Amino acid sequence: MDKPVLRADARRNRAKVLAAAEEAFAVNGLAVPLDEIARIAGVGAGTVYRHFPSKEALFQAVVLDRVEQFAQEARDLLTAEDPGETFFDFFRRVVQQASRNRALCDALAETTGLGFKASAGNDFRAATQALLTRAQAAGAVREDIDGDDLRALIAGCLAAERYSLEERHLTRIIVDGLRTLRNKT
């Protein structure tokens, strides 16, 4: 069944709610009340509920949008000149951006699965796997890890960054561990 087409004002309000929710969830995770999101968006609480029946539905919409952006970015990078450094830069960027956004961090760390929306999780997994495979074929990344290991490493880096005293220190160590012996820096 196709989704109904929204009127222009409804689309604008939905976009305002998503932007406000992204901002609020980034700081407070799921603890932020929907009324606060409505206030930030400059709309009434009823507007939020018309578009999103629950806070969890809104959270998923915000996080899925960002995960889909990561997947698209990974696909766009598949033609980059240096597959190894492209992979490592992407890995660090995902960890860096997710670690600054509590909602995204929570979703990516959720058993590294994004289980609430299989298609977004599958797109992310396939795109990151393709980057990994390309970097491995170039001899830049050790061959004894696969996509499942990569997702676990992303989740581990997100957890490590929460507790690290030096910003990005532990992610750098993990990235160095992914390099083949001939590519250690």
Wavefront OBJ file of the C-alpha trace (Angstrom):
o trace
v 0.000 0.000 0.000
v 1.396 3.382 -1.012
v 1.845 6.136 1.519
v -0.527 9.066 1.092
v 1.011 12.173 -0.411
v 1.326 14.908 2.202
v 0.247 18.483 1.608
v 3.086 21.007 1.400
v 2.437 22.359 4.908
v 2.299 18.839 6.334
v 5.626 18.009 4.641
v 7.191 21.156 6.117
v 5.883 20.308 9.582
v 7.146 16.741 9.300
v 10.576 18.029 8.257
v 10.585 20.469 11.208
v 9.699 17.648 13.601
v 12.426 15.388 12.197
v 15.047 18.143 12.442
v 14.018 19.014 16.002
v 13.962 15.350 16.988
v 17.411 14.762 15.507
v 18.761 17.661 17.555
v 16.994 16.586 20.757
v 17.784 12.874 20.424
v 21.444 13.666 19.699
v 21.736 15.301 23.101
v 19.310 13.331 25.254
v 18.622 10.054 23.465
v 15.170 8.644 24.080
v 14.844 10.547 27.352
v 13.585 13.681 25.592
v 9.795 14.153 25.877
v 7.749 14.522 22.686
v 6.382 17.827 23.990
v 9.951 19.162 24.034
v 10.472 18.048 20.440
v 7.224 19.798 19.456
v 8.404 22.961 21.231
v 11.782 22.901 19.447
v 10.027 22.308 16.107
v 7.593 25.144 16.741
v 4.555 22.913 16.277
v 1.914 21.491 18.561
v 2.195 18.067 20.147
v -0.739 16.917 18.004
v 1.312 17.611 14.881
v 4.077 15.365 16.168
v 1.606 12.565 16.944
v -0.083 12.889 13.531
v 3.198 12.114 11.830
v 4.684 9.742 14.400
v 2.414 7.620 16.592
v 5.077 7.166 19.260
v 8.432 8.490 20.383
v 9.983 5.227 19.246
v 8.575 5.708 15.724
v 10.051 9.208 15.604
v 13.379 7.955 16.958
v 13.491 5.242 14.316
v 12.709 7.723 11.531
v 15.541 10.022 12.636
v 18.092 7.244 13.070
v 17.108 5.411 9.908
v 17.581 8.575 7.898
v 21.145 8.897 9.193
v 21.926 5.202 8.696
v 20.660 5.485 5.117
v 22.959 8.495 4.654
v 25.917 6.420 5.906
v 25.017 3.617 3.497
v 24.783 6.037 0.575
v 28.107 7.613 1.530
v 29.739 4.164 1.600
v 28.315 3.341 -1.839
v 29.571 6.680 -3.191
v 33.064 5.869 -1.891
v 33.313 2.570 -3.772
v 35.037 4.303 -6.670
v 37.510 6.299 -4.575
v 41.129 6.117 -5.648
v 42.668 4.708 -2.437
v 40.399 1.899 -1.150
v 42.347 1.424 2.090
v 42.431 5.010 3.298
v 38.877 5.517 2.042
v 37.744 2.599 4.200
v 39.636 3.821 7.278
v 38.387 7.403 6.843
v 34.802 6.158 6.512
v 35.133 3.912 9.569
v 36.496 6.791 11.682
v 33.824 9.185 10.378
v 30.965 6.807 11.240
v 32.332 6.348 14.763
v 32.993 10.062 15.184
v 29.563 11.179 13.982
v 27.692 8.459 15.830
v 29.568 9.058 19.078
v 28.411 12.714 19.036
v 24.807 11.648 18.522
v 23.477 9.614 21.411
v 20.481 8.314 19.466
v 22.595 7.130 16.556
v 25.175 5.671 18.907
v 22.482 3.714 20.729
v 21.006 2.421 17.470
v 24.321 1.371 15.928
v 25.414 -0.265 19.165
v 22.113 -2.122 19.557
v 23.700 -5.519 19.002
v 25.110 -3.842 15.879
v 21.874 -4.885 14.237
v 19.478 -2.022 13.529
v 16.860 -4.693 13.923
v 13.914 -2.300 13.849
v 14.288 -1.740 10.091
v 15.886 -4.588 8.207
v 16.227 -2.778 4.886
v 18.245 0.134 6.330
v 20.407 -2.249 8.324
v 20.922 -4.459 5.278
v 21.847 -1.475 3.098
v 24.340 -0.274 5.708
v 25.807 -3.778 6.096
v 26.101 -4.332 2.339
v 27.683 -0.928 1.707
v 30.224 -1.221 4.527
v 30.985 -4.812 3.508
v 31.684 -3.627 -0.038
v 34.084 -0.947 1.256
v 35.779 -3.530 3.466
v 36.112 -6.066 0.649
v 37.575 -3.450 -1.674
v 40.115 -2.360 0.967
v 41.038 -5.982 1.642
v 41.524 -6.637 -2.080
v 43.886 -3.645 -2.164
v 45.901 -5.229 0.662
v 45.167 -2.430 3.129
v 42.895 -4.259 5.583
v 43.569 -7.620 7.171
v 41.654 -10.424 5.543
v 40.599 -12.258 8.702
v 37.632 -9.971 9.412
v 34.260 -9.844 7.710
v 31.212 -7.601 7.729
v 29.893 -9.025 11.006
v 33.252 -8.345 12.650
v 33.204 -4.834 11.213
v 29.783 -4.068 12.704
v 30.947 -5.400 16.061
v 34.056 -3.197 15.840
v 31.942 -0.129 15.103
v 29.779 -0.883 18.141
v 32.904 -1.493 20.214
v 34.430 1.802 19.119
v 31.239 3.625 20.024
v 31.337 2.107 23.500
v 35.056 2.817 23.824
v 34.621 6.455 22.818
v 32.049 6.903 25.572
v 34.627 5.903 28.189
v 37.867 7.096 26.604
v 39.639 9.984 28.295
v 41.396 10.988 25.078
v 39.054 11.674 22.185
v 39.425 9.175 19.293
v 42.409 7.491 20.948
v 40.831 4.048 21.182
v 39.310 4.232 17.712
v 42.780 4.981 16.325
v 44.132 1.872 18.070
v 41.338 -0.269 16.614
v 41.873 1.190 13.134
v 45.597 0.435 13.425
v 44.675 -3.143 14.350
v 42.651 -3.481 11.149
v 45.610 -2.604 8.941
v 47.645 -5.342 7.312
v 51.185 -5.685 8.653
v 52.673 -3.973 5.625
v 50.333 -0.995 6.083
v 50.817 -0.337 9.805
v 51.483 3.304 10.560
l 1 2 3 4 5 6 7 8 9 10 11 12 13 14 15 16 17 18 19 20 21 22 23 24 25 26 27 28 29 30 31 32 33 34 35 36 37 38 39 40 41 42 43 44 45 46 47 48 49 50 51 52 53 54 55 56 57 58 59 60 61 62 63 64 65 66 67 68 69 70 71 72 73 74 75 76 77 78 79 80 81 82 83 84 85 86 87 88 89 90 91 92 93 94 95 96 97 98 99 100 101 102 103 104 105 106 107 108 109 110 111 112 113 114 115 116 117 118 119 120 121 122 123 124 125 126 127 128 129 130 131 132 133 134 135 136 137 138 139 140 141 142 143 144 145 146 147 148 149 150 151 152 153 154 155 156 157 158 159 160 161 162 163 164 165 166 167 168 169 170 171 172 173 174 175 176 177 178 179 180 181 182 183 184 185
